[in-house]
Amino acid sequence: MTDILVSAYNLKGIDPSRHSIRIHPAGKVDEAFRILFSPA
């Protein structure tokens, strides 16, 4: 697994430099779907 979706409100407790995965913040469900299903 290389990517993870995290609520934007919970992101402040996560240190991205400590993890080898890409963290994508999403504030709303529609933002999460946009991240998941957008063309790369």
N, C-alpha and C positions, 0 to 999 in steps of 0.2 A: 504494500500500500504506500503510495507516494503523496497523496493529497487527503486532506480532511476538511470538512466544513464545521465551523464552530460558530455559535451564536456570537454576534458582535458584542453583546453585553458581557459574555464570559471570557472574551479574548484578553481582557486586561490582566487576568490571573495566569496567563500562559506566556512563557518565555520562548519565542520561536527559535532562538539561537540554540536552545538545548535539544531540539528535535531535528531529525533528518528528514522530516516530511514537510510539505508545503501546507500552510494553514490558510484557509480562505474564510474570512469573516462574512457572515450573512445576517442581516438585521431582520429580514422578513422571509417568509416562505417563497415568495416570488423571486427574491434575489437568489435564494439557494437553487431554485430550478434554473434560473438563468446561468448560474455558474456551472451546474451539472450538464446542461444540455446545449450550451453555446458551442459553436464550431471553434475548434482550436486554432 
